[in-house]
Amino acid sequence: MNSYLARQPVLNRNKETIGYELLFRDGPQNCFPDVGDEQATHRLLTDNFLSAGTSEVTAGKIAFINFPQSSLIKRTPLIFPKRSFIIEVLESCEPNDDLLLAIQELHQKGYTLALDDFIPTAEWNRFLPFVHIIKFDIRATPIAKAGFFIRRHREQGSKLLFLAEKVETYDEYQAAKQAGFDLFQGFFFSRPEMVQRKTLNPYALTTLRLFSEISQPVVDFDKVERIIASDVSLSYKLLHHVNCMTYTRAKPISSFKQALVYLGEEKLRHFITFVATAHVMEDKPMSLYHLSLQRAWFCERLSMNFPGQIDKNQAFLTGLFSLLDSILDQPIEVLVEQLPLPAQVHQALIKQQGHLGGVLRLVKAYDEANWPQVQRLCQLLGLDESIVAERYMESLKWSADFEQNMPKN
């Protein structure tokens, strides 16, 4: 799946890019799609803030995102960390009490807010203490009029920043600077530039959120339960599977919370990992799924025989996530950055360094039947070749047994 957006830089008085306004597009043509404001905002957020980070799109700089009234009233920005983006309150918003309450709450919780295409009126005055940036469309509000507004607020000690939009010529840029604008945006600097990128399908998005939770040092059962409950197909598979595992119980397990508590944290990591991986891989070769399970188990068992100290949960995640790029169709570097992984796991997956990196290289050498490499790595890691062979056979059997118990539909 591909997602599309247009980005336009926002510059400071030295013409340095400090961020990008991101605009939703539903195809490679650089024009606004025929969808409502709320749908455009939600698609942009889903494609670029839930399923992937924005560092590539914004080159690590801040994003400016348009929010219509309905999204603000619903407190949609609260789903995301407060440093994710600057909230632009669209010019179509009505300055009513509901909007004021939403903006006050967002301000109080540390979000940065901007009023887009601002036209000074008495109705908006009560909003100004809770916003940080005011954007003037200099085609709609003449620079001289905007300059008067800026000077009046500066004289009153206001710390507001002012952004001039639709700056199209050098003379307009100079005039806007003289009027007191701090930030600038428009065709004079750059036209909106199309960006196309791979995005995750809904199954993959749910899986990545679950992976993120099980990567935490302490698993939050409530969060895991909410994620599972949001996906009907995954919910069915999880309950089916946990009841297969607990068939000797007199009373079946009928709730997610009950299932999660019954399993406990360590088994939960295994359980969520494998069922979620199968869930996202319904259109992928089963051999890839089997290899994913096998690697996770193989790495975990090897960690128990390793002469140094390796956390078995970290080894387990390293083995599983070594195929994350193939499972989710995204570069491993991009995906790993979105997970709260320990430094050792991150280093192993990206650079194959450290003790875990050595174990992962050994596992890959075994997969490729590269016996000279297996021998060399066993010596380097201090592992007995016969023990490694035994653990490999155990991993094959374990992944096969687990697959047999998986629901087929």
Contacts in CASP RR format, 6 or more apart in sequence:
PFRMAT RR
TARGET T0000
AUTHOR 0000-0000-0000
METHOD contacts of the structure
MODEL  1
MNSYLARQPVLNRNKETIGYELLFRDGPQNCFPDVGDEQATHRLLTDNFL
SAGTSEVTAGKIAFINFPQSSLIKRTPLIFPKRSFIIEVLESCEPNDDLL
LAIQELHQKGYTLALDDFIPTAEWNRFLPFVHIIKFDIRATPIAKAGFFI
RRHREQGSKLLFLAEKVETYDEYQAAKQAGFDLFQGFFFSRPEMVQRKTL
NPYALTTLRLFSEISQPVVDFDKVERIIASDVSLSYKLLHHVNCMTYTRA
KPISSFKQALVYLGEEKLRHFITFVATAHVMEDKPMSLYHLSLQRAWFCE
RLSMNFPGQIDKNQAFLTGLFSLLDSILDQPIEVLVEQLPLPAQVHQALI
KQQGHLGGVLRLVKAYDEANWPQVQRLCQLLGLDESIVAERYMESLKWSA
DFEQNMPKN
1 198 0 8 1.000
1 199 0 8 1.000
1 200 0 8 1.000
1 201 0 8 1.000
2 27 0 8 1.000
2 196 0 8 1.000
2 197 0 8 1.000
2 198 0 8 1.000
2 199 0 8 1.000
3 43 0 8 1.000
3 47 0 8 1.000
3 48 0 8 1.000
3 196 0 8 1.000
3 197 0 8 1.000
3 198 0 8 1.000
3 199 0 8 1.000
4 24 0 8 1.000
4 25 0 8 1.000
4 26 0 8 1.000
4 27 0 8 1.000
4 28 0 8 1.000
4 194 0 8 1.000
4 195 0 8 1.000
4 196 0 8 1.000
5 22 0 8 1.000
5 23 0 8 1.000
5 24 0 8 1.000
5 25 0 8 1.000
5 44 0 8 1.000
5 47 0 8 1.000
5 48 0 8 1.000
5 57 0 8 1.000
5 194 0 8 1.000
5 195 0 8 1.000
6 22 0 8 1.000
6 23 0 8 1.000
6 25 0 8 1.000
6 30 0 8 1.000
6 192 0 8 1.000
6 193 0 8 1.000
6 194 0 8 1.000
6 195 0 8 1.000
7 20 0 8 1.000
7 21 0 8 1.000
7 22 0 8 1.000
7 23 0 8 1.000
7 57 0 8 1.000
7 58 0 8 1.000
7 192 0 8 1.000
7 193 0 8 1.000
7 195 0 8 1.000
8 20 0 8 1.000
8 21 0 8 1.000
8 23 0 8 1.000
8 185 0 8 1.000
8 186 0 8 1.000
8 190 0 8 1.000
8 191 0 8 1.000
8 192 0 8 1.000
8 193 0 8 1.000
9 17 0 8 1.000
9 19 0 8 1.000
9 20 0 8 1.000
9 185 0 8 1.000
9 189 0 8 1.000
9 190 0 8 1.000
10 17 0 8 1.000
10 18 0 8 1.000
10 19 0 8 1.000
10 20 0 8 1.000
10 21 0 8 1.000
10 64 0 8 1.000
10 163 0 8 1.000
10 183 0 8 1.000
10 184 0 8 1.000
10 185 0 8 1.000
11 17 0 8 1.000
11 18 0 8 1.000
11 183 0 8 1.000
11 184 0 8 1.000
11 185 0 8 1.000
11 189 0 8 1.000
12 18 0 8 1.000
12 182 0 8 1.000
12 183 0 8 1.000
12 184 0 8 1.000
13 177 0 8 1.000
13 181 0 8 1.000
13 182 0 8 1.000
13 184 0 8 1.000
15 184 0 8 1.000
15 189 0 8 1.000
17 59 0 8 1.000
17 61 0 8 1.000
18 61 0 8 1.000
18 62 0 8 1.000
18 183 0 8 1.000
19 58 0 8 1.000
19 61 0 8 1.000
19 62 0 8 1.000
19 63 0 8 1.000
19 64 0 8 1.000
20 57 0 8 1.000
20 58 0 8 1.000
20 59 0 8 1.000
20 61 0 8 1.000
20 62 0 8 1.000
20 63 0 8 1.000
20 64 0 8 1.000
21 63 0 8 1.000
21 64 0 8 1.000
21 65 0 8 1.000
21 66 0 8 1.000
21 88 0 8 1.000
21 185 0 8 1.000
22 44 0 8 1.000
22 48 0 8 1.000
22 54 0 8 1.000
22 57 0 8 1.000
22 58 0 8 1.000
22 63 0 8 1.000
22 64 0 8 1.000
22 65 0 8 1.000
22 85 0 8 1.000
23 32 0 8 1.000
23 44 0 8 1.000
23 66 0 8 1.000
23 192 0 8 1.000
24 32 0 8 1.000
24 33 0 8 1.000
24 35 0 8 1.000
24 40 0 8 1.000
24 41 0 8 1.000
24 43 0 8 1.000
24 44 0 8 1.000
25 31 0 8 1.000
25 32 0 8 1.000
25 33 0 8 1.000
25 194 0 8 1.000
26 33 0 8 1.000
26 35 0 8 1.000
26 43 0 8 1.000
27 33 0 8 1.000
28 194 0 8 1.000
28 196 0 8 1.000
30 192 0 8 1.000
30 194 0 8 1.000
32 40 0 8 1.000
33 40 0 8 1.000
35 43 0 8 1.000
36 68 0 8 1.000
37 66 0 8 1.000
37 68 0 8 1.000
37 70 0 8 1.000
37 90 0 8 1.000
37 92 0 8 1.000
38 68 0 8 1.000
38 70 0 8 1.000
38 71 0 8 1.000
40 66 0 8 1.000
41 65 0 8 1.000
41 66 0 8 1.000
41 67 0 8 1.000
41 68 0 8 1.000
41 71 0 8 1.000
41 76 0 8 1.000
42 71 0 8 1.000
42 76 0 8 1.000
44 65 0 8 1.000
45 65 0 8 1.000
45 76 0 8 1.000
45 79 0 8 1.000
45 80 0 8 1.000
46 205 0 8 1.000
47 199 0 8 1.000
48 54 0 8 1.000
48 57 0 8 1.000
48 197 0 8 1.000
48 199 0 8 1.000
49 80 0 8 1.000
49 84 0 8 1.000
49 85 0 8 1.000
50 205 0 8 1.000
50 209 0 8 1.000
51 199 0 8 1.000
51 200 0 8 1.000
51 204 0 8 1.000
51 205 0 8 1.000
51 208 0 8 1.000
52 197 0 8 1.000
52 199 0 8 1.000
52 200 0 8 1.000
52 330 0 8 1.000
52 334 0 8 1.000
52 338 0 8 1.000
53 334 0 8 1.000
53 337 0 8 1.000
53 338 0 8 1.000
54 60 0 8 1.000
54 63 0 8 1.000
54 84 0 8 1.000
54 85 0 8 1.000
55 337 0 8 1.000
56 197 0 8 1.000
56 334 0 8 1.000
57 63 0 8 1.000
57 195 0 8 1.000
57 197 0 8 1.000
62 85 0 8 1.000
62 86 0 8 1.000
63 84 0 8 1.000
63 85 0 8 1.000
63 86 0 8 1.000
64 85 0 8 1.000
64 86 0 8 1.000
64 88 0 8 1.000
64 114 0 8 1.000
65 85 0 8 1.000
65 86 0 8 1.000
65 87 0 8 1.000
65 88 0 8 1.000
66 88 0 8 1.000
66 90 0 8 1.000
66 116 0 8 1.000
67 76 0 8 1.000
67 77 0 8 1.000
67 87 0 8 1.000
67 88 0 8 1.000
67 89 0 8 1.000
67 90 0 8 1.000
68 90 0 8 1.000
68 92 0 8 1.000
68 93 0 8 1.000
69 90 0 8 1.000
69 92 0 8 1.000
69 93 0 8 1.000
69 94 0 8 1.000
69 99 0 8 1.000
71 77 0 8 1.000
72 87 0 8 1.000
72 89 0 8 1.000
72 93 0 8 1.000
72 99 0 8 1.000
72 102 0 8 1.000
72 103 0 8 1.000
72 106 0 8 1.000
73 98 0 8 1.000
73 99 0 8 1.000
73 102 0 8 1.000
75 102 0 8 1.000
75 105 0 8 1.000
75 106 0 8 1.000
77 85 0 8 1.000
77 87 0 8 1.000
77 106 0 8 1.000
77 111 0 8 1.000
78 106 0 8 1.000
78 109 0 8 1.000
82 109 0 8 1.000
82 110 0 8 1.000
82 111 0 8 1.000
82 112 0 8 1.000
86 112 0 8 1.000
86 113 0 8 1.000
86 114 0 8 1.000
86 132 0 8 1.000
86 133 0 8 1.000
87 106 0 8 1.000
87 111 0 8 1.000
87 112 0 8 1.000
87 113 0 8 1.000
87 114 0 8 1.000
88 113 0 8 1.000
88 114 0 8 1.000
88 115 0 8 1.000
88 116 0 8 1.000
88 135 0 8 1.000
89 99 0 8 1.000
89 103 0 8 1.000
89 113 0 8 1.000
89 114 0 8 1.000
89 115 0 8 1.000
89 116 0 8 1.000
89 131 0 8 1.000
90 116 0 8 1.000
90 117 0 8 1.000
91 116 0 8 1.000
91 117 0 8 1.000
91 118 0 8 1.000
91 119 0 8 1.000
93 99 0 8 1.000
95 121 0 8 1.000
95 123 0 8 1.000
95 124 0 8 1.000
95 126 0 8 1.000
95 127 0 8 1.000
99 127 0 8 1.000
100 126 0 8 1.000
100 127 0 8 1.000
100 130 0 8 1.000
103 113 0 8 1.000
103 127 0 8 1.000
103 130 0 8 1.000
103 131 0 8 1.000
104 130 0 8 1.000
106 113 0 8 1.000
106 130 0 8 1.000
107 113 0 8 1.000
107 130 0 8 1.000
107 131 0 8 1.000
112 132 0 8 1.000
112 133 0 8 1.000
113 130 0 8 1.000
113 131 0 8 1.000
113 132 0 8 1.000
113 133 0 8 1.000
114 131 0 8 1.000
114 132 0 8 1.000
114 133 0 8 1.000
114 134 0 8 1.000
114 135 0 8 1.000
114 163 0 8 1.000
115 124 0 8 1.000
115 127 0 8 1.000
115 131 0 8 1.000
115 133 0 8 1.000
115 134 0 8 1.000
115 135 0 8 1.000
116 135 0 8 1.000
117 135 0 8 1.000
117 136 0 8 1.000
117 137 0 8 1.000
117 140 0 8 1.000
117 165 0 8 1.000
118 124 0 8 1.000
118 134 0 8 1.000
118 135 0 8 1.000
118 136 0 8 1.000
118 141 0 8 1.000
119 140 0 8 1.000
119 141 0 8 1.000
120 141 0 8 1.000
120 149 0 8 1.000
128 134 0 8 1.000
128 158 0 8 1.000
128 160 0 8 1.000
131 160 0 8 1.000
132 160 0 8 1.000
132 161 0 8 1.000
133 160 0 8 1.000
133 161 0 8 1.000
133 162 0 8 1.000
133 163 0 8 1.000
133 183 0 8 1.000
134 160 0 8 1.000
134 161 0 8 1.000
134 162 0 8 1.000
134 163 0 8 1.000
135 162 0 8 1.000
135 163 0 8 1.000
135 164 0 8 1.000
135 165 0 8 1.000
135 185 0 8 1.000
136 146 0 8 1.000
136 149 0 8 1.000
136 162 0 8 1.000
136 163 0 8 1.000
136 164 0 8 1.000
136 165 0 8 1.000
136 181 0 8 1.000
137 165 0 8 1.000
137 166 0 8 1.000
138 146 0 8 1.000
138 164 0 8 1.000
138 165 0 8 1.000
138 166 0 8 1.000
138 167 0 8 1.000
138 172 0 8 1.000
138 176 0 8 1.000
139 166 0 8 1.000
143 164 0 8 1.000
143 172 0 8 1.000
143 175 0 8 1.000
143 176 0 8 1.000
143 179 0 8 1.000
144 179 0 8 1.000
146 162 0 8 1.000
146 164 0 8 1.000
146 179 0 8 1.000
146 181 0 8 1.000
147 179 0 8 1.000
147 180 0 8 1.000
147 181 0 8 1.000
150 162 0 8 1.000
150 179 0 8 1.000
150 180 0 8 1.000
150 181 0 8 1.000
151 180 0 8 1.000
153 160 0 8 1.000
154 180 0 8 1.000
161 182 0 8 1.000
161 183 0 8 1.000
162 180 0 8 1.000
162 181 0 8 1.000
162 182 0 8 1.000
162 183 0 8 1.000
163 181 0 8 1.000
163 182 0 8 1.000
163 183 0 8 1.000
163 184 0 8 1.000
163 185 0 8 1.000
164 172 0 8 1.000
164 173 0 8 1.000
164 176 0 8 1.000
164 179 0 8 1.000
164 181 0 8 1.000
164 183 0 8 1.000
164 184 0 8 1.000
164 185 0 8 1.000
165 185 0 8 1.000
165 186 0 8 1.000
166 185 0 8 1.000
166 186 0 8 1.000
166 187 0 8 1.000
167 173 0 8 1.000
167 176 0 8 1.000
167 184 0 8 1.000
167 185 0 8 1.000
167 186 0 8 1.000
167 187 0 8 1.000
167 188 0 8 1.000
167 189 0 8 1.000
168 186 0 8 1.000
168 187 0 8 1.000
168 188 0 8 1.000
169 188 0 8 1.000
170 188 0 8 1.000
172 188 0 8 1.000
173 184 0 8 1.000
173 188 0 8 1.000
176 184 0 8 1.000
198 329 0 8 1.000
198 330 0 8 1.000
200 208 0 8 1.000
200 328 0 8 1.000
200 329 0 8 1.000
200 330 0 8 1.000
202 231 0 8 1.000
203 231 0 8 1.000
203 234 0 8 1.000
203 279 0 8 1.000
203 280 0 8 1.000
203 282 0 8 1.000
204 280 0 8 1.000
204 327 0 8 1.000
204 328 0 8 1.000
204 329 0 8 1.000
206 227 0 8 1.000
206 230 0 8 1.000
206 231 0 8 1.000
206 234 0 8 1.000
206 276 0 8 1.000
206 279 0 8 1.000
206 280 0 8 1.000
207 276 0 8 1.000
207 277 0 8 1.000
207 279 0 8 1.000
207 280 0 8 1.000
207 327 0 8 1.000
207 328 0 8 1.000
208 328 0 8 1.000
208 335 0 8 1.000
208 338 0 8 1.000
208 339 0 8 1.000
209 227 0 8 1.000
210 224 0 8 1.000
210 227 0 8 1.000
210 228 0 8 1.000
210 272 0 8 1.000
210 276 0 8 1.000
211 273 0 8 1.000
211 276 0 8 1.000
211 321 0 8 1.000
211 324 0 8 1.000
211 339 0 8 1.000
212 338 0 8 1.000
212 339 0 8 1.000
212 340 0 8 1.000
213 219 0 8 1.000
213 220 0 8 1.000
213 223 0 8 1.000
213 224 0 8 1.000
213 227 0 8 1.000
213 272 0 8 1.000
214 224 0 8 1.000
214 268 0 8 1.000
214 269 0 8 1.000
214 272 0 8 1.000
214 273 0 8 1.000
214 317 0 8 1.000
215 317 0 8 1.000
215 339 0 8 1.000
215 340 0 8 1.000
215 341 0 8 1.000
215 345 0 8 1.000
216 340 0 8 1.000
218 265 0 8 1.000
219 265 0 8 1.000
219 268 0 8 1.000
219 269 0 8 1.000
221 257 0 8 1.000
221 260 0 8 1.000
221 261 0 8 1.000
221 268 0 8 1.000
224 260 0 8 1.000
224 268 0 8 1.000
224 272 0 8 1.000
225 256 0 8 1.000
225 257 0 8 1.000
225 260 0 8 1.000
228 234 0 8 1.000
228 235 0 8 1.000
228 238 0 8 1.000
228 256 0 8 1.000
229 235 0 8 1.000
229 256 0 8 1.000
231 279 0 8 1.000
233 279 0 8 1.000
234 275 0 8 1.000
234 276 0 8 1.000
234 279 0 8 1.000
235 256 0 8 1.000
236 407 0 8 1.000
237 275 0 8 1.000
237 278 0 8 1.000
237 279 0 8 1.000
237 406 0 8 1.000
237 407 0 8 1.000
238 256 0 8 1.000
238 259 0 8 1.000
238 271 0 8 1.000
238 272 0 8 1.000
238 275 0 8 1.000
239 253 0 8 1.000
239 254 0 8 1.000
239 256 0 8 1.000
239 259 0 8 1.000
240 407 0 8 1.000
241 271 0 8 1.000
241 275 0 8 1.000
241 405 0 8 1.000
241 406 0 8 1.000
241 407 0 8 1.000
242 253 0 8 1.000
242 259 0 8 1.000
242 262 0 8 1.000
242 263 0 8 1.000
242 271 0 8 1.000
243 252 0 8 1.000
243 253 0 8 1.000
244 405 0 8 1.000
245 271 0 8 1.000
245 405 0 8 1.000
246 253 0 8 1.000
246 262 0 8 1.000
253 259 0 8 1.000
253 262 0 8 1.000
260 268 0 8 1.000
263 271 0 8 1.000
266 313 0 8 1.000
269 313 0 8 1.000
269 316 0 8 1.000
269 317 0 8 1.000
270 296 0 8 1.000
270 316 0 8 1.000
273 296 0 8 1.000
273 316 0 8 1.000
273 317 0 8 1.000
273 320 0 8 1.000
274 293 0 8 1.000
274 296 0 8 1.000
274 402 0 8 1.000
274 406 0 8 1.000
275 406 0 8 1.000
277 289 0 8 1.000
277 292 0 8 1.000
277 293 0 8 1.000
277 320 0 8 1.000
277 327 0 8 1.000
278 289 0 8 1.000
278 406 0 8 1.000
280 327 0 8 1.000
280 328 0 8 1.000
281 288 0 8 1.000
281 289 0 8 1.000
281 292 0 8 1.000
281 327 0 8 1.000
284 326 0 8 1.000
284 327 0 8 1.000
288 323 0 8 1.000
288 326 0 8 1.000
288 327 0 8 1.000
289 403 0 8 1.000
290 399 0 8 1.000
290 400 0 8 1.000
290 403 0 8 1.000
291 323 0 8 1.000
291 367 0 8 1.000
292 319 0 8 1.000
292 320 0 8 1.000
292 323 0 8 1.000
292 327 0 8 1.000
293 320 0 8 1.000
293 398 0 8 1.000
293 399 0 8 1.000
293 402 0 8 1.000
293 403 0 8 1.000
294 395 0 8 1.000
294 396 0 8 1.000
294 398 0 8 1.000
294 399 0 8 1.000
295 319 0 8 1.000
295 320 0 8 1.000
295 322 0 8 1.000
295 323 0 8 1.000
295 363 0 8 1.000
295 367 0 8 1.000
295 395 0 8 1.000
296 316 0 8 1.000
296 317 0 8 1.000
296 319 0 8 1.000
296 320 0 8 1.000
297 316 0 8 1.000
297 394 0 8 1.000
297 395 0 8 1.000
297 398 0 8 1.000
297 399 0 8 1.000
298 319 0 8 1.000
298 363 0 8 1.000
298 366 0 8 1.000
298 391 0 8 1.000
298 392 0 8 1.000
298 395 0 8 1.000
299 315 0 8 1.000
299 316 0 8 1.000
299 318 0 8 1.000
299 319 0 8 1.000
299 356 0 8 1.000
299 359 0 8 1.000
299 360 0 8 1.000
299 363 0 8 1.000
300 312 0 8 1.000
300 313 0 8 1.000
300 315 0 8 1.000
300 316 0 8 1.000
301 391 0 8 1.000
301 394 0 8 1.000
301 395 0 8 1.000
302 315 0 8 1.000
302 359 0 8 1.000
302 362 0 8 1.000
302 363 0 8 1.000
302 383 0 8 1.000
302 388 0 8 1.000
302 391 0 8 1.000
303 310 0 8 1.000
303 311 0 8 1.000
303 312 0 8 1.000
303 314 0 8 1.000
303 315 0 8 1.000
303 359 0 8 1.000
304 312 0 8 1.000
305 383 0 8 1.000
305 384 0 8 1.000
305 387 0 8 1.000
305 388 0 8 1.000
305 391 0 8 1.000
306 355 0 8 1.000
306 359 0 8 1.000
306 381 0 8 1.000
306 382 0 8 1.000
306 383 0 8 1.000
307 381 0 8 1.000
307 382 0 8 1.000
307 383 0 8 1.000
308 355 0 8 1.000
310 355 0 8 1.000
310 356 0 8 1.000
310 359 0 8 1.000
311 342 0 8 1.000
311 344 0 8 1.000
314 342 0 8 1.000
314 344 0 8 1.000
314 345 0 8 1.000
314 356 0 8 1.000
315 356 0 8 1.000
315 359 0 8 1.000
317 341 0 8 1.000
317 345 0 8 1.000
318 345 0 8 1.000
318 348 0 8 1.000
318 349 0 8 1.000
318 356 0 8 1.000
318 357 0 8 1.000
318 359 0 8 1.000
318 360 0 8 1.000
319 360 0 8 1.000
319 363 0 8 1.000
321 332 0 8 1.000
321 335 0 8 1.000
321 336 0 8 1.000
321 339 0 8 1.000
321 341 0 8 1.000
321 345 0 8 1.000
321 349 0 8 1.000
322 349 0 8 1.000
322 360 0 8 1.000
322 363 0 8 1.000
322 364 0 8 1.000
324 330 0 8 1.000
324 332 0 8 1.000
324 335 0 8 1.000
324 336 0 8 1.000
324 349 0 8 1.000
325 331 0 8 1.000
325 332 0 8 1.000
325 335 0 8 1.000
328 335 0 8 1.000
332 349 0 8 1.000
332 350 0 8 1.000
333 350 0 8 1.000
336 346 0 8 1.000
336 349 0 8 1.000
336 350 0 8 1.000
341 349 0 8 1.000
344 354 0 8 1.000
344 355 0 8 1.000
344 356 0 8 1.000
345 356 0 8 1.000
347 353 0 8 1.000
347 354 0 8 1.000
347 356 0 8 1.000
347 357 0 8 1.000
348 354 0 8 1.000
348 356 0 8 1.000
348 357 0 8 1.000
348 358 0 8 1.000
348 359 0 8 1.000
348 360 0 8 1.000
349 360 0 8 1.000
351 357 0 8 1.000
352 358 0 8 1.000
352 360 0 8 1.000
352 361 0 8 1.000
355 381 0 8 1.000
358 377 0 8 1.000
358 380 0 8 1.000
358 381 0 8 1.000
359 381 0 8 1.000
361 373 0 8 1.000
361 377 0 8 1.000
362 374 0 8 1.000
362 377 0 8 1.000
362 378 0 8 1.000
362 381 0 8 1.000
362 383 0 8 1.000
362 388 0 8 1.000
365 373 0 8 1.000
365 374 0 8 1.000
365 377 0 8 1.000
366 374 0 8 1.000
366 388 0 8 1.000
366 392 0 8 1.000
374 385 0 8 1.000
374 388 0 8 1.000
375 385 0 8 1.000
377 383 0 8 1.000
378 384 0 8 1.000
378 385 0 8 1.000
378 388 0 8 1.000
END
